[in-house]
Amino acid sequence: MTTMSALFDLSGKVAIVTGSRTGLGQGMALALAQAGARIVGVDRGAASETAELIGAAGGQFHPIVADLSATAALGDIVEQTVKTCGAVDILVNNAGIIRRADALEFTEADWDEVLNVNLKSAFFLAQACARSMIETGRGGKIVNIASMLSYQGGVRVASYTSAKSGVMGLTRLLCCEWAARGINVNAIAPGYMATNNTQALREDADRNAQILGRIPAGRWGRPSDLAGAVVFLASAAADYIHGVTLPVDGGWLAR
Ligand code: NAD
């Protein structure tokens, strides 16, 4: 009989986590390592703090420095992962950026930069991982990071809302194409979380009060709040869950 803890056990699994140097990616990389996975952390900067945290928890962390604003490195990331760790079982497409400006003033550069990292690279890295997962016959789990702006419009974030709405649609499309190939594609939609991504909002006293006042849980989320959701969606416990975007938002969407 499978024990409940075995359902969530990621021992022997290899997880690529993008954007794992800080914030939510760091929190999810640590959680997956605590569940037993070896972590390949992809970031444009050195992820020394994440390496230390995972090392201290008794896990294994293999850093890859790569810029996800272009697709050139994506094939290499999967190749290096397979070479170093033997396979890729889990992909967490987390790296993301945001640019803020009124839609009337929004520049093409702010559009392209965000779409390239948040949507284009996420798709082509998923494609490269899925090819490997299918080739080895091991299947796998892909977890994309969506947003409240996959559901809502927001203001002053035209490229971010477009990319994150795209991430939710892409999650459904990939589910339809890959579920029968043994790959679960799902997403997590974090609510308002205290990271670099939201620093400007938290420093604006009015916006901070508006946002906090609408979160039923009454506080900003923390990277550790995503631990359970990411381990669940990356584990055998989620084997029949496909195409879902799971909000982890302190109740924001229910309001
Ligand atoms: P963050 O800025 O702390 O982390 C982003 C990470 O992505 C960093 O480690 C950064 O170095 C990496 N990164 C950015 N551009 C990259 C590139 N071109 N190549 C490689 N790595 C790159 O922000 P965060 O809040 O932890 O964001 C993580 C994800 O969660 C993003 O996709 C973000 O849109 C999403 N998200 C955040 C919130 C929130 O409230 N913080 C809410 C919903 C969704």
Residues whose N, C-alpha, C, O or C-beta is under 5 A from the ligand:
A	BS01	NAD	G19 S20 R21 T22 G23 L24 G25 V42 D43 R44 A66 D67 L68 S69 N94 A95 G96 I97 V117 I145 A146 S147 M148 P190 G191 Y192 M193 T195 N196 N197 T198
